[in-house]
Amino acid sequence: MITYACYTEFMKSKELKTYNLPEDSMVLAQIDAKPNSLFGTMIIAGLFLLLPSIPKIYGVVLILFSLGALIYTPRVVLMEFYNEYLVVYNRADKNKCVLIYYEDVLSWSYSRGANRDYLYIELDEGKQERIEAFSKTVFESNMNRFLKDKYRKFAQ
């Protein structure tokens, strides 16, 4: 039998099914793969193209394309940040995720590559999570918000 005092020495972070996530916490931040700001910018650009001196068809097409993309493309949440932990969703299996407590994180780093970017999170007990990323700015700003003191420059 493990006592509570001994249990706190073990790492709490783990892979689990999405339906087993704690429901008592509120999401503080999310990283979503859907480029909502790009679509919004395209809608605004389309509105400017409706000015009288420019053919209106360009603006209408741009607005309709952007609205269609906003409405019909799926929302893909990659990470969610909570008070005590973050959740990394597995894109291969929509029913699985990794729950990582901030106290279990030793360091994190962001690596840019020619084809892909990755966010590396080094955990206690030698485990490492590698998350495929798409924007250094988005990922680093969220990670700095919750784990600023654990940032480590990526060594190639």
C-alpha positions in Angstrom: 0.0 0.0 0.0 1.3 3.4 -1.0 0.8 6.2 1.5 0.1 9.7 0.5 3.5 10.9 1.5 5.2 8.4 -0.8 2.7 9.0 -3.6 3.7 12.6 -4.0 7.2 11.5 -5.1 5.8 9.9 -8.3 5.2 11.8 -11.5 1.5 12.6 -11.9 1.6 13.3 -15.6 0.3 10.5 -17.8 -1.5 9.5 -21.0 -5.2 9.0 -20.7 -8.5 8.9 -22.6 -10.1 12.3 -23.2 -13.2 11.3 -21.2 -11.0 10.8 -18.1 -9.8 14.4 -18.0 -10.6 16.3 -14.8 -13.8 18.3 -15.3 -13.3 20.7 -12.3 -10.9 23.1 -14.0 -11.4 25.9 -16.5 -9.4 26.3 -19.7 -7.1 29.3 -19.4 -5.6 29.1 -22.9 -5.8 26.9 -26.0 -3.7 26.3 -29.1 -5.9 25.6 -32.1 -4.6 24.5 -35.5 -7.4 26.4 -37.3 -6.1 29.8 -38.5 -9.1 31.9 -37.4 -7.1 35.1 -37.4 -6.1 34.6 -41.0 -9.7 34.0 -42.1 -10.8 37.1 -40.2 -8.1 39.1 -41.9 -9.3 37.8 -45.3 -12.9 38.9 -44.5 -11.7 42.4 -43.6 -9.6 42.5 -46.8 -12.7 41.4 -48.7 -14.7 44.2 -47.2 -12.1 46.7 -48.4 -12.3 45.2 -51.8 -16.0 46.2 -51.9 -15.0 49.8 -52.3 -16.5 51.5 -55.3 -13.3 51.8 -57.4 -12.5 48.1 -57.3 -14.6 45.3 -59.0 -16.9 43.9 -56.2 -16.6 40.3 -57.3 -13.1 40.0 -55.8 -14.4 41.1 -52.4 -17.4 38.9 -52.5 -15.4 35.8 -53.5 -12.8 36.5 -50.7 -15.5 37.0 -48.1 -17.5 33.9 -49.2 -14.3 31.8 -49.2 -13.2 32.9 -45.8 -16.7 32.4 -44.2 -16.9 29.0 -45.8 -13.5 28.1 -44.4 -14.4 29.4 -40.9 -17.7 27.5 -40.8 -16.7 24.2 -42.5 -13.1 23.5 -41.5 -12.9 21.5 -38.3 -11.5 23.0 -35.1 -8.4 21.0 -34.0 -7.3 21.8 -30.5 -3.7 20.8 -30.0 -3.1 22.0 -26.4 -5.1 23.3 -23.5 -3.6 25.1 -20.5 -5.2 25.0 -17.0 -4.1 26.3 -13.6 -2.0 23.2 -12.6 -1.5 21.3 -15.8 -1.7 21.3 -19.6 -3.3 18.8 -21.9 -1.7 17.7 -25.2 -4.2 16.0 -27.6 -3.0 13.2 -29.8 -4.0 13.9 -33.4 -3.6 10.3 -34.5 -6.1 9.0 -31.9 -8.8 11.6 -31.1 -9.7 9.7 -27.9 -6.2 10.0 -26.3 -4.4 12.9 -24.7 -1.4 13.5 -22.4 -2.0 15.3 -19.1 1.2 17.1 -18.0 1.4 18.7 -14.6 3.5 21.9 -14.5 5.4 20.5 -11.5 6.6 17.5 -13.5 8.1 19.6 -16.3 11.9 19.9 -16.1 12.3 22.0 -19.2 10.7 22.8 -22.6 12.2 24.0 -25.9 11.0 24.8 -29.4 12.8 23.5 -32.5 12.3 24.8 -36.0 13.0 22.5 -38.8 13.0 22.6 -42.6 9.8 20.6 -42.8 8.4 20.6 -39.3 8.6 22.4 -36.0 8.4 20.6 -32.7 7.8 21.6 -29.1 9.8 19.4 -26.7 8.7 19.0 -23.1 11.2 17.2 -20.8 9.5 15.5 -17.8 10.6 14.0 -14.6 11.8 10.4 -14.7 13.5 11.0 -18.2 10.3 11.1 -20.2 10.0 13.5 -23.1 6.9 14.7 -25.0 7.4 15.9 -28.6 4.5 17.9 -30.0 4.3 18.8 -33.7 4.0 22.6 -33.9 3.2 25.2 -36.5 4.0 28.6 -35.0 6.9 29.5 -32.7 5.1 32.7 -31.6 1.9 30.9 -30.6 3.6 28.0 -28.8 6.3 30.0 -27.1 3.9 32.7 -25.9 1.6 30.2 -24.3 4.4 28.1 -22.8 6.1 31.3 -21.4 2.8 32.3 -19.8 2.7 29.0 -17.8 6.2 27.7 -17.7 8.5 30.7 -18.2 11.1 29.6 -15.7 11.5 26.2 -17.4 12.4 27.4 -20.9 15.6 26.0 -22.4 17.1 27.0 -25.8 17.0 24.0 -28.2 20.5 22.7 -28.9 20.8 21.2 -32.4 
